[in-house]
Amino acid sequence: MAFIQILSTWLIPITVAFILLYGTVKKVPTYEAFVEGGKEGIQIAFSLIPYLVGMLVSIAIFRASGALDYMMNGIKPLADAIGLPAEVVPLAMIRTISGTAALGMTTDLIATYGPDSFIGRLASTIQGSTETTLYVLTVYFGAVGIKKMGDALKVGILADILSFIVSFFIVLLVFGQ
């Protein structure tokens, strides 16, 4: 646990220092590139706000309607049997469809259970280790004109399922329950 704490404390500063030093060695104007990247990042963040608000409202309505509780009551016995918090199962299902919706659900789970809870850590790990498979297939495959995506869909869904399972075990192994 001490190694992970030291690693988490120093990983980002060391990475940033490495990137700046590498850019300087390669004669890249690192400060100007940093400022330009910051400008682009702020523009992207502002453009995402309406989508995030929409997803947070949608998730709140979904929860308030009782639909989420109904779904979780059906999943809960199986999830309890294997020690999986049923609260993260909807996130695993939504993540393959929409990254924004999954981010909204992750935000809601963290707000409800806390970032240092098992559910918060598991939701964050799922968010970071799975892909928006259906979005990627429709947008990127459509952009290049690929029509037959059956095998890619199967492999993508399988990868998402495996990522969900591995996320559970990694969080369990690293942080315990």
Buried (B, 14 or more C-beta within 10 A) or exposed (E): EEEEEEEEEEEEEEEEEEBBEEBEEEEEEBEEEBEEEEEEEEEEEEEEEEBBEEBBEBBEEBBEEEEBEEBBEEBBEEBEEEEBBBBBBBBBBBBBEBBBBBBBBBBBBBEEBEEEBBBBBBBBBBBEBBBBBBBBBEEEBEEEEEEEBEEBBEEBBEBBEEBBEBBBEBBBEEBEE
